Amino acid sequence: MQKPLKQIVISDPKVMMGKPVIAGTRITIELILEKLAAGETPEKILESHPRLTRNAIQAALAFAADN
């Protein structure tokens, strides 16, 4: 069962100056989106950031679409 978006993408003023991040990491939604926009594949992003999951990348895209 996948976690709801609000449990995957969080914003805490104490983490990365309040930017939205993937819960349990300091990986910002902005970073994920920049990498995708630059042509990196989800597989390459996952390889570079082993704490991420495919679900987290999908959550980043969903968050961006909603905001």
PyMOL Python script that loads the backbone (N, CA, C, O; Angstrom):
from pymol import cmd

cmd.read_pdbstr("""\
ATOM      1  N   MET A   1       0.841  -1.191   0.000  1.00  0.00           N
ATOM      2  CA  MET A   1       0.000   0.000   0.000  1.00  0.00           C
ATOM      3  C   MET A   1       0.883   1.250   0.000  1.00  0.00           C
ATOM      4  O   MET A   1       1.827   1.351   0.784  1.00  0.00           O
ATOM      5  N   GLN A   2       0.575   2.183  -0.869  1.00  0.00           N
ATOM      6  CA  GLN A   2       1.370   3.396  -0.960  1.00  0.00           C
ATOM      7  C   GLN A   2       0.898   4.422   0.060  1.00  0.00           C
ATOM      8  O   GLN A   2      -0.285   4.513   0.387  1.00  0.00           O
ATOM      9  N   LYS A   3       1.868   5.191   0.552  1.00  0.00           N
ATOM     10  CA  LYS A   3       1.548   6.269   1.493  1.00  0.00           C
ATOM     11  C   LYS A   3       0.860   7.407   0.747  1.00  0.00           C
ATOM     12  O   LYS A   3       1.142   7.637  -0.429  1.00  0.00           O
ATOM     13  N   PRO A   4      -0.041   8.120   1.425  1.00  0.00           N
ATOM     14  CA  PRO A   4      -0.640   9.310   0.815  1.00  0.00           C
ATOM     15  C   PRO A   4       0.432  10.369   0.545  1.00  0.00           C
ATOM     16  O   PRO A   4       1.452  10.431   1.231  1.00  0.00           O
ATOM     17  N   LEU A   5       0.180  11.189  -0.458  1.00  0.00           N
ATOM     18  CA  LEU A   5       1.118  12.240  -0.851  1.00  0.00           C
ATOM     19  C   LEU A   5       1.565  13.078   0.331  1.00  0.00           C
ATOM     20  O   LEU A   5       2.748  13.394   0.451  1.00  0.00           O
ATOM     21  N   LYS A   6       0.632  13.445   1.210  1.00  0.00           N
ATOM     22  CA  LYS A   6       0.995  14.319   2.327  1.00  0.00           C
ATOM     23  C   LYS A   6       1.927  13.644   3.327  1.00  0.00           C
ATOM     24  O   LYS A   6       2.508  14.323   4.174  1.00  0.00           O
ATOM     25  N   GLN A   7       2.083  12.326   3.250  1.00  0.00           N
ATOM     26  CA  GLN A   7       3.043  11.630   4.102  1.00  0.00           C
ATOM     27  C   GLN A   7       4.388  11.464   3.417  1.00  0.00           C
ATOM     28  O   GLN A   7       5.392  11.197   4.078  1.00  0.00           O
ATOM     29  N   ILE A   8       4.420  11.619   2.106  1.00  0.00           N
ATOM     30  CA  ILE A   8       5.666  11.470   1.353  1.00  0.00           C
ATOM     31  C   ILE A   8       6.352  12.816   1.183  1.00  0.00           C
ATOM     32  O   ILE A   8       7.565  12.924   1.365  1.00  0.00           O
ATOM     33  N   VAL A   9       5.590  13.833   0.839  1.00  0.00           N
ATOM     34  CA  VAL A   9       6.130  15.180   0.651  1.00  0.00           C
ATOM     35  C   VAL A   9       5.761  15.996   1.882  1.00  0.00           C
ATOM     36  O   VAL A   9       4.587  16.175   2.207  1.00  0.00           O
ATOM     37  N   ILE A  10       6.795  16.487   2.557  1.00  0.00           N
ATOM     38  CA  ILE A  10       6.560  17.276   3.766  1.00  0.00           C
ATOM     39  C   ILE A  10       7.294  18.603   3.669  1.00  0.00           C
ATOM     40  O   ILE A  10       8.209  18.765   2.861  1.00  0.00           O
ATOM     41  N   SER A  11       6.889  19.533   4.486  1.00  0.00           N
ATOM     42  CA  SER A  11       7.561  20.827   4.585  1.00  0.00           C
ATOM     43  C   SER A  11       7.727  21.143   6.062  1.00  0.00           C
ATOM     44  O   SER A  11       6.754  21.225   6.812  1.00  0.00           O
ATOM     45  N   ASP A  12       8.984  21.319   6.462  1.00  0.00           N
ATOM     46  CA  ASP A  12       9.313  21.599   7.864  1.00  0.00           C
ATOM     47  C   ASP A  12      10.298  22.759   7.868  1.00  0.00           C
ATOM     48  O   ASP A  12      11.339  22.670   7.217  1.00  0.00           O
ATOM     49  N   PRO A  13      10.009  23.837   8.573  1.00  0.00           N
ATOM     50  CA  PRO A  13      10.915  24.986   8.585  1.00  0.00           C
ATOM     51  C   PRO A  13      12.334  24.635   9.027  1.00  0.00           C
ATOM     52  O   PRO A  13      13.273  25.376   8.738  1.00  0.00           O
ATOM     53  N   LYS A  14      12.494  23.520   9.721  1.00  0.00           N
ATOM     54  CA  LYS A  14      13.817  23.114  10.206  1.00  0.00           C
ATOM     55  C   LYS A  14      14.594  22.286   9.179  1.00  0.00           C
ATOM     56  O   LYS A  14      15.770  21.988   9.383  1.00  0.00           O
ATOM     57  N   VAL A  15      13.939  21.920   8.086  1.00  0.00           N
ATOM     58  CA  VAL A  15      14.572  21.092   7.060  1.00  0.00           C
ATOM     59  C   VAL A  15      14.578  21.856   5.744  1.00  0.00           C
ATOM     60  O   VAL A  15      13.520  22.221   5.230  1.00  0.00           O
ATOM     61  N   MET A  16      15.751  22.095   5.205  1.00  0.00           N
ATOM     62  CA  MET A  16      15.920  22.769   3.917  1.00  0.00           C
ATOM     63  C   MET A  16      15.112  24.063   3.826  1.00  0.00           C
ATOM     64  O   MET A  16      14.499  24.357   2.800  1.00  0.00           O
ATOM     65  N   MET A  17      15.122  24.825   4.909  1.00  0.00           N
ATOM     66  CA  MET A  17      14.461  26.125   4.980  1.00  0.00           C
ATOM     67  C   MET A  17      12.976  26.047   4.631  1.00  0.00           C
ATOM     68  O   MET A  17      12.412  26.991   4.076  1.00  0.00           O
ATOM     69  N   GLY A  18      12.353  24.928   4.956  1.00  0.00           N
ATOM     70  CA  GLY A  18      10.923  24.788   4.737  1.00  0.00           C
ATOM     71  C   GLY A  18      10.509  24.374   3.339  1.00  0.00           C
ATOM     72  O   GLY A  18       9.317  24.248   3.058  1.00  0.00           O
ATOM     73  N   LYS A  19      11.488  24.157   2.448  1.00  0.00           N
ATOM     74  CA  LYS A  19      11.133  23.706   1.102  1.00  0.00           C
ATOM     75  C   LYS A  19      10.511  22.315   1.188  1.00  0.00           C
ATOM     76  O   LYS A  19      10.873  21.537   2.071  1.00  0.00           O
ATOM     77  N   PRO A  20       9.595  21.991   0.303  1.00  0.00           N
ATOM     78  CA  PRO A  20       9.022  20.644   0.297  1.00  0.00           C
ATOM     79  C   PRO A  20      10.109  19.612  -0.013  1.00  0.00           C
ATOM     80  O   PRO A  20      10.878  19.761  -0.962  1.00  0.00           O
ATOM     81  N   VAL A  21      10.152  18.572   0.804  1.00  0.00           N
ATOM     82  CA  VAL A  21      11.143  17.503   0.648  1.00  0.00           C
ATOM     83  C   VAL A  21      10.441  16.153   0.721  1.00  0.00           C
ATOM     84  O   VAL A  21       9.282  16.055   1.126  1.00  0.00           O
ATOM     85  N   ILE A  22      11.166  15.124   0.323  1.00  0.00           N
ATOM     86  CA  ILE A  22      10.697  13.760   0.516  1.00  0.00           C
ATOM     87  C   ILE A  22      10.924  13.415   1.983  1.00  0.00           C
ATOM     88  O   ILE A  22      12.035  13.561   2.492  1.00  0.00           O
ATOM     89  N   ALA A  23       9.880  12.961   2.659  1.00  0.00           N
ATOM     90  CA  ALA A  23       9.952  12.650   4.089  1.00  0.00           C
ATOM     91  C   ALA A  23      11.130  11.724   4.387  1.00  0.00           C
ATOM     92  O   ALA A  23      11.374  10.751   3.674  1.00  0.00           O
ATOM     93  N   GLY A  24      11.849  12.049   5.453  1.00  0.00           N
ATOM     94  CA  GLY A  24      12.981  11.243   5.880  1.00  0.00           C
ATOM     95  C   GLY A  24      14.268  11.536   5.137  1.00  0.00           C
ATOM     96  O   GLY A  24      15.285  10.880   5.361  1.00  0.00           O
ATOM     97  N   THR A  25      14.225  12.537   4.238  1.00  0.00           N
ATOM     98  CA  THR A  25      15.419  12.918   3.475  1.00  0.00           C
ATOM     99  C   THR A  25      15.544  14.437   3.476  1.00  0.00           C
ATOM    100  O   THR A  25      14.685  15.149   3.997  1.00  0.00           O
ATOM    101  N   ARG A  26      16.615  14.908   2.890  1.00  0.00           N
ATOM    102  CA  ARG A  26      16.786  16.338   2.644  1.00  0.00           C
ATOM    103  C   ARG A  26      16.728  16.590   1.132  1.00  0.00           C
ATOM    104  O   ARG A  26      17.249  17.590   0.637  1.00  0.00           O
ATOM    105  N   ILE A  27      16.097  15.681   0.425  1.00  0.00           N
ATOM    106  CA  ILE A  27      15.976  15.777  -1.031  1.00  0.00           C
ATOM    107  C   ILE A  27      14.716  16.578  -1.355  1.00  0.00           C
ATOM    108  O   ILE A  27      13.596  16.163  -1.058  1.00  0.00           O
ATOM    109  N   THR A  28      14.937  17.736  -1.971  1.00  0.00           N
ATOM    110  CA  THR A  28      13.810  18.628  -2.256  1.00  0.00           C
ATOM    111  C   THR A  28      13.051  18.184  -3.508  1.00  0.00           C
ATOM    112  O   THR A  28      13.594  17.538  -4.404  1.00  0.00           O
ATOM    113  N   ILE A  29      11.791  18.553  -3.527  1.00  0.00           N
ATOM    114  CA  ILE A  29      10.972  18.329  -4.716  1.00  0.00           C
ATOM    115  C   ILE A  29      11.588  19.100  -5.880  1.00  0.00           C
ATOM    116  O   ILE A  29      11.620  18.619  -7.012  1.00  0.00           O
ATOM    117  N   GLU A  30      12.069  20.285  -5.588  1.00  0.00           N
ATOM    118  CA  GLU A  30      12.721  21.122  -6.603  1.00  0.00           C
ATOM    119  C   GLU A  30      13.880  20.379  -7.263  1.00  0.00           C
ATOM    120  O   GLU A  30      14.012  20.418  -8.486  1.00  0.00           O
ATOM    121  N   LEU A  31      14.716  19.708  -6.485  1.00  0.00           N
ATOM    122  CA  LEU A  31      15.858  18.971  -7.038  1.00  0.00           C
ATOM    123  C   LEU A  31      15.388  17.858  -7.965  1.00  0.00           C
ATOM    124  O   LEU A  31      15.924  17.686  -9.060  1.00  0.00           O
ATOM    125  N   ILE A  32      14.396  17.113  -7.529  1.00  0.00           N
ATOM    126  CA  ILE A  32      13.881  16.019  -8.357  1.00  0.00           C
ATOM    127  C   ILE A  32      13.345  16.570  -9.675  1.00  0.00           C
ATOM    128  O   ILE A  32      13.636  16.027 -10.741  1.00  0.00           O
ATOM    129  N   LEU A  33      12.569  17.639  -9.605  1.00  0.00           N
ATOM    130  CA  LEU A  33      12.002  18.231 -10.818  1.00  0.00           C
ATOM    131  C   LEU A  33      13.087  18.779 -11.736  1.00  0.00           C
ATOM    132  O   LEU A  33      12.995  18.635 -12.955  1.00  0.00           O
ATOM    133  N   GLU A  34      14.112  19.405 -11.167  1.00  0.00           N
ATOM    134  CA  GLU A  34      15.221  19.926 -11.978  1.00  0.00           C
ATOM    135  C   GLU A  34      15.933  18.799 -12.707  1.00  0.00           C
ATOM    136  O   GLU A  34      16.269  18.932 -13.884  1.00  0.00           O
ATOM    137  N   LYS A  35      16.165  17.692 -12.017  1.00  0.00           N
ATOM    138  CA  LYS A  35      16.845  16.556 -12.641  1.00  0.00           C
ATOM    139  C   LYS A  35      16.004  15.971 -13.775  1.00  0.00           C
ATOM    140  O   LYS A  35      16.530  15.650 -14.841  1.00  0.00           O
ATOM    141  N   LEU A  36      14.711  15.835 -13.546  1.00  0.00           N
ATOM    142  CA  LEU A  36      13.835  15.328 -14.607  1.00  0.00           C
ATOM    143  C   LEU A  36      13.804  16.289 -15.792  1.00  0.00           C
ATOM    144  O   LEU A  36      13.852  15.855 -16.943  1.00  0.00           O
ATOM    145  N   ALA A  37      13.724  17.592 -15.520  1.00  0.00           N
ATOM    146  CA  ALA A  37      13.698  18.599 -16.588  1.00  0.00           C
ATOM    147  C   ALA A  37      14.994  18.606 -17.389  1.00  0.00           C
ATOM    148  O   ALA A  37      15.000  18.936 -18.575  1.00  0.00           O
ATOM    149  N   ALA A  38      16.097  18.239 -16.728  1.00  0.00           N
ATOM    150  CA  ALA A  38      17.396  18.198 -17.401  1.00  0.00           C
ATOM    151  C   ALA A  38      17.574  16.912 -18.210  1.00  0.00           C
ATOM    152  O   ALA A  38      18.600  16.717 -18.861  1.00  0.00           O
ATOM    153  N   GLY A  39      16.568  16.038 -18.164  1.00  0.00           N
ATOM    154  CA  GLY A  39      16.620  14.828 -18.973  1.00  0.00           C
ATOM    155  C   GLY A  39      17.044  13.569 -18.242  1.00  0.00           C
ATOM    156  O   GLY A  39      17.159  12.507 -18.854  1.00  0.00           O
ATOM    157  N   GLU A  40      17.279  13.672 -16.940  1.00  0.00           N
ATOM    158  CA  GLU A  40      17.634  12.465 -16.192  1.00  0.00           C
ATOM    159  C   GLU A  40      16.419  11.558 -16.098  1.00  0.00           C
ATOM    160  O   GLU A  40      15.290  12.021 -15.934  1.00  0.00           O
ATOM    161  N   THR A  41      16.665  10.282 -16.203  1.00  0.00           N
ATOM    162  CA  THR A  41      15.581   9.311 -16.068  1.00  0.00           C
ATOM    163  C   THR A  41      15.322   9.045 -14.587  1.00  0.00           C
ATOM    164  O   THR A  41      16.197   9.262 -13.750  1.00  0.00           O
ATOM    165  N   PRO A  42      14.129   8.578 -14.272  1.00  0.00           N
ATOM    166  CA  PRO A  42      13.880   8.194 -12.875  1.00  0.00           C
ATOM    167  C   PRO A  42      14.894   7.161 -12.372  1.00  0.00           C
ATOM    168  O   PRO A  42      15.299   7.200 -11.210  1.00  0.00           O
ATOM    169  N   GLU A  43      15.299   6.244 -13.244  1.00  0.00           N
ATOM    170  CA  GLU A  43      16.277   5.232 -12.848  1.00  0.00           C
ATOM    171  C   GLU A  43      17.603   5.873 -12.444  1.00  0.00           C
ATOM    172  O   GLU A  43      18.214   5.465 -11.457  1.00  0.00           O
ATOM    173  N   LYS A  44      18.044   6.864 -13.194  1.00  0.00           N
ATOM    174  CA  LYS A  44      19.302   7.558 -12.886  1.00  0.00           C
ATOM    175  C   LYS A  44      19.174   8.316 -11.564  1.00  0.00           C
ATOM    176  O   LYS A  44      20.103   8.320 -10.757  1.00  0.00           O
ATOM    177  N   ILE A  45      18.038   8.951 -11.347  1.00  0.00           N
ATOM    178  CA  ILE A  45      17.821   9.677 -10.092  1.00  0.00           C
ATOM    179  C   ILE A  45      17.852   8.702  -8.920  1.00  0.00           C
ATOM    180  O   ILE A  45      18.464   8.986  -7.891  1.00  0.00           O
ATOM    181  N   LEU A  46      17.190   7.550  -9.073  1.00  0.00           N
ATOM    182  CA  LEU A  46      17.187   6.546  -8.009  1.00  0.00           C
ATOM    183  C   LEU A  46      18.591   6.014  -7.745  1.00  0.00           C
ATOM    184  O   LEU A  46      18.957   5.750  -6.599  1.00  0.00           O
ATOM    185  N   GLU A  47      19.363   5.861  -8.793  1.00  0.00           N
ATOM    186  CA  GLU A  47      20.749   5.406  -8.655  1.00  0.00           C
ATOM    187  C   GLU A  47      21.584   6.443  -7.897  1.00  0.00           C
ATOM    188  O   GLU A  47      22.409   6.085  -7.056  1.00  0.00           O
ATOM    189  N   SER A  48      21.371   7.708  -8.192  1.00  0.00           N
ATOM    190  CA  SER A  48      22.123   8.790  -7.546  1.00  0.00           C
ATOM    191  C   SER A  48      21.672   9.040  -6.113  1.00  0.00           C
ATOM    192  O   SER A  48      22.446   9.522  -5.286  1.00  0.00           O
ATOM    193  N   HIS A  49      20.427   8.711  -5.826  1.00  0.00           N
ATOM    194  CA  HIS A  49      19.843   8.969  -4.500  1.00  0.00           C
ATOM    195  C   HIS A  49      19.170   7.690  -4.003  1.00  0.00           C
ATOM    196  O   HIS A  49      17.953   7.548  -4.114  1.00  0.00           O
ATOM    197  N   PRO A  50      19.950   6.763  -3.459  1.00  0.00           N
ATOM    198  CA  PRO A  50      19.404   5.449  -3.085  1.00  0.00           C
ATOM    199  C   PRO A  50      18.295   5.480  -2.035  1.00  0.00           C
ATOM    200  O   PRO A  50      17.559   4.503  -1.898  1.00  0.00           O
ATOM    201  N   ARG A  51      18.162   6.561  -1.304  1.00  0.00           N
ATOM    202  CA  ARG A  51      17.079   6.647  -0.305  1.00  0.00           C
ATOM    203  C   ARG A  51      15.732   6.969  -0.948  1.00  0.00           C
ATOM    204  O   ARG A  51      14.691   6.825  -0.307  1.00  0.00           O
ATOM    205  N   LEU A  52      15.744   7.398  -2.196  1.00  0.00           N
ATOM    206  CA  LEU A  52      14.494   7.679  -2.904  1.00  0.00           C
ATOM    207  C   LEU A  52      13.866   6.386  -3.407  1.00  0.00           C
ATOM    208  O   LEU A  52      14.540   5.370  -3.575  1.00  0.00           O
ATOM    209  N   THR A  53      12.573   6.451  -3.641  1.00  0.00           N
ATOM    210  CA  THR A  53      11.847   5.348  -4.265  1.00  0.00           C
ATOM    211  C   THR A  53      11.140   5.883  -5.502  1.00  0.00           C
ATOM    212  O   THR A  53      10.983   7.091  -5.679  1.00  0.00           O
ATOM    213  N   ARG A  54      10.726   4.968  -6.336  1.00  0.00           N
ATOM    214  CA  ARG A  54       9.963   5.378  -7.522  1.00  0.00           C
ATOM    215  C   ARG A  54       8.680   6.095  -7.087  1.00  0.00           C
ATOM    216  O   ARG A  54       8.253   7.063  -7.717  1.00  0.00           O
ATOM    217  N   ASN A  55       8.082   5.613  -6.017  1.00  0.00           N
ATOM    218  CA  ASN A  55       6.877   6.245  -5.480  1.00  0.00           C
ATOM    219  C   ASN A  55       7.169   7.687  -5.055  1.00  0.00           C
ATOM    220  O   ASN A  55       6.322   8.562  -5.235  1.00  0.00           O
ATOM    221  N   ALA A  56       8.348   7.946  -4.498  1.00  0.00           N
ATOM    222  CA  ALA A  56       8.718   9.304  -4.086  1.00  0.00           C
ATOM    223  C   ALA A  56       8.835  10.226  -5.302  1.00  0.00           C
ATOM    224  O   ALA A  56       8.430  11.388  -5.245  1.00  0.00           O
ATOM    225  N   ILE A  57       9.383   9.711  -6.391  1.00  0.00           N
ATOM    226  CA  ILE A  57       9.487  10.523  -7.609  1.00  0.00           C
ATOM    227  C   ILE A  57       8.088  10.830  -8.139  1.00  0.00           C
ATOM    228  O   ILE A  57       7.814  11.955  -8.558  1.00  0.00           O
ATOM    229  N   GLN A  58       7.213   9.843  -8.122  1.00  0.00           N
ATOM    230  CA  GLN A  58       5.829  10.070  -8.553  1.00  0.00           C
ATOM    231  C   GLN A  58       5.136  11.076  -7.639  1.00  0.00           C
ATOM    232  O   GLN A  58       4.353  11.906  -8.100  1.00  0.00           O
ATOM    233  N   ALA A  59       5.428  10.999  -6.346  1.00  0.00           N
ATOM    234  CA  ALA A  59       4.842  11.950  -5.394  1.00  0.00           C
ATOM    235  C   ALA A  59       5.339  13.364  -5.672  1.00  0.00           C
ATOM    236  O   ALA A  59       4.579  14.325  -5.549  1.00  0.00           O
ATOM    237  N   ALA A  60       6.615  13.499  -6.048  1.00  0.00           N
ATOM    238  CA  ALA A  60       7.167  14.816  -6.379  1.00  0.00           C
ATOM    239  C   ALA A  60       6.437  15.407  -7.583  1.00  0.00           C
ATOM    240  O   ALA A  60       6.111  16.594  -7.597  1.00  0.00           O
ATOM    241  N   LEU A  61       6.183  14.582  -8.583  1.00  0.00           N
ATOM    242  CA  LEU A  61       5.459  15.052  -9.767  1.00  0.00           C
ATOM    243  C   LEU A  61       4.017  15.418  -9.422  1.00  0.00           C
ATOM    244  O   LEU A  61       3.501  16.431  -9.896  1.00  0.00           O
ATOM    245  N   ALA A  62       3.378  14.611  -8.612  1.00  0.00           N
ATOM    246  CA  ALA A  62       1.998  14.902  -8.205  1.00  0.00           C
ATOM    247  C   ALA A  62       1.939  16.180  -7.383  1.00  0.00           C
ATOM    248  O   ALA A  62       1.023  16.987  -7.543  1.00  0.00           O
ATOM    249  N   PHE A  63       2.916  16.363  -6.504  1.00  0.00           N
ATOM    250  CA  PHE A  63       2.971  17.579  -5.689  1.00  0.00           C
ATOM    251  C   PHE A  63       3.110  18.801  -6.592  1.00  0.00           C
ATOM    252  O   PHE A  63       2.424  19.805  -6.398  1.00  0.00           O
ATOM    253  N   ALA A  64       4.003  18.713  -7.578  1.00  0.00           N
ATOM    254  CA  ALA A  64       4.211  19.837  -8.492  1.00  0.00           C
ATOM    255  C   ALA A  64       2.939  20.140  -9.286  1.00  0.00           C
ATOM    256  O   ALA A  64       2.615  21.304  -9.522  1.00  0.00           O
ATOM    257  N   ALA A  65       2.234  19.114  -9.690  1.00  0.00           N
ATOM    258  CA  ALA A  65       1.005  19.313 -10.461  1.00  0.00           C
ATOM    259  C   ALA A  65      -0.085  19.981  -9.623  1.00  0.00           C
ATOM    260  O   ALA A  65      -0.907  20.737 -10.141  1.00  0.00           O
ATOM    261  N   ASP A  66      -0.078  19.693  -8.332  1.00  0.00           N
ATOM    262  CA  ASP A  66      -1.104  20.246  -7.441  1.00  0.00           C
ATOM    263  C   ASP A  66      -0.766  21.643  -6.926  1.00  0.00           C
ATOM    264  O   ASP A  66      -1.639  22.333  -6.400  1.00  0.00           O
ATOM    265  N   ASN A  67       0.486  22.068  -7.069  1.00  0.00           N
ATOM    266  CA  ASN A  67       0.908  23.344  -6.475  1.00  0.00           C
ATOM    267  C   ASN A  67       1.427  24.313  -7.493  1.00  0.00           C
ATOM    268  O   ASN A  67       1.818  25.426  -7.143  1.00  0.00           O
TER     269      ASN A  67
END
""", "prot")
cmd.dss("prot")
cmd.show_as("cartoon", "prot")
cmd.util.cbc("prot")
cmd.orient("prot")
